[in-house]
């Protein structure tokens, strides 16, 4: 199996801006040992901001954020294993043409990248091909779909992966089906 690339946990840009988060969250190359500390900091920032908006509103749990980050990393590792070791390394590459040829799908993937950016991927954008960039965004979208389909993960990370105020386009359904 090839070495796992460094990837980060994508959160909604509106949440990122509201709590003033810069840089990648839960980078996979750091491993799980750093995740709890990062989850505590993230939960604190989010909860402090949430208190100013609604003193009795919902809060996030550092423990649940940590567990979600660990699962995110596990999903990334399993996906890498399936793509590399099962001979399907071109899984996302084969779908690029379908997206590039369909404005609705292309716009949906652009919406995902704009609203759920990968700080790590965007920092490498100048050094990778447009095809690799699109492939990594498709992979990010795939992991995002896996996460929002898990009710426990969705509940634990809702303000980060499905925040109120973000209108997800209908084209997401079509994009998730390819």
N, C-alpha and C positions, 0 to 999 in steps of 0.2 A: 504494500500500500504506500502511496506517496505521502509525503509529509503534509499534515493538515495546514492549510493556509490560515492566517490570522483573520478572524471575522469578529464583528461586534454585534451586540444586541441592538436592533433597530427600534427606536422609539419615535413616536409622532413628533414632528417638528414643532407643532404648537405647544406640546408639553415641554419639549426641550427648551424652547424660548421662554415659556412662562416661569420655569424654575432655574433658568440661566445655566443650563448644562452645556459645556463645551467639551469636545473630544469624545472618543469612543467610550461606550459603556460595555463592561464585561467582555473585554477582548479575549478571545479564546486562547491566545498565546500566553496569557498570564496564568491560565489554569484556575481551578476552582478555589485554591487557597486565598486568592485575593477577592473573591466574589462577595463574601459576607461583609467585609469592611466597606466595599463599594455599595452594597445594598443598603447598609445602614446610612451612609451619606446620602444616597439617592432618596431613600424614604424620608429622611429628615428634611431635605430640601423640599420635596413634594408636600409633605405634611405641614411644614411651616407656611408655604404658599397657600395651601388649601385652607388653613385656619384663618387667613386674612380675608378669604372670599366667603367662607361659611364656617363659623366657629363650631357648628354641630355636624358638619359634613363628614363624608367618608374619608378615612385615612388608609394609607397603604402600610403593609407589614414588611419590615426588613427581612424577616425570615422567609416570607412567601416570595419576595423579590429574589432573594438568594436562591431559593429552590427553583424558581422560574429561570434564572440565569444558568443554573446547573443543567436543567432540562434543555435549554436552548443549546448549550454546548454539546450535550449528548445527541440532540437531533442533528447538529452539524457533523459530528463524528460518524454517526450512523449513515447519514446521507453520503459522506465522503467514502465510507466503506462500500456502500452499495454501488456508487458510481465507479469507483476505481476497481474494486475486487470482483465485481460482478460483470465487468466488461461493458458498462454503460456510461463511460466517461463522456460520451457525446449527447447524453440525455437532454440537457438544456440547449446545447449548440444546435441540435436538429430542429428545435422549435423557434430559433431566432428568425428564420425566413417567414414563418407564419405570422410572427409579430410584426416584423418590418413591413410586410405586405398588407397589413390590416391597420388602418389609422386608429380605429377604436382600441384595439389591443395595445398598439404602440403608445397611445395616450394614457391608457390605464397603467402601463408599466412606468411611464414617465411620472404619472401622478404618485405612484408608490415610491419611486426614488426621491421625488421632491418632498413628499410628506413623511417618509420614513427613511431618511438618509442613513447611509453607512458612512460614518466618519472615516473609517479605515479605507474603504473602497474609494471614496471621493479623494482622499489624500494620495492615492496611487493612480488616479485617472490619467495623468499625463504619461505614465510609464507603462500602461497596458493598452492593448488594442481595443478598438470600439466593440469588437465581437466579445472579447473577454469581459469587458465592462457590462455589456448587456447580459451575458451569461451569468455573471455574479449577481446582477440585479434580479434576474429570474430566480436564481437560487434563493436570494433573500426573500422574494415574494413567496416562494414555495414554503420556506420555513415559517414565514408570517402566517400563511394559511393553516399550517399544521397547528400553530399556537392558538389562533383564534377559534379553531374547532374544538379545542380542549376546554370544557367549561371551567375547570379549576384554574387553569392558567389564565384564561380570560378574566376571571374574577380577580385573581391576584395582581394582574398587570393592566387592568382596564384603562386607567388614565394614560398609560404609556403606549398601548397597542390599539386601543379602540376608544379614544377620548371623545367626550361630548363636544360638539361643535365642529367636528370633522365630518364632512359629507363624503362618504365613500361612493365612488361612481358605480353605476350598474355594470359597467364593463369589467369590474373585478371578477364577476361571476364567469364571464367569457374567458378572461385571462386564466382563471384558476382551472378551467376545464381543458386547457391544451396540454 
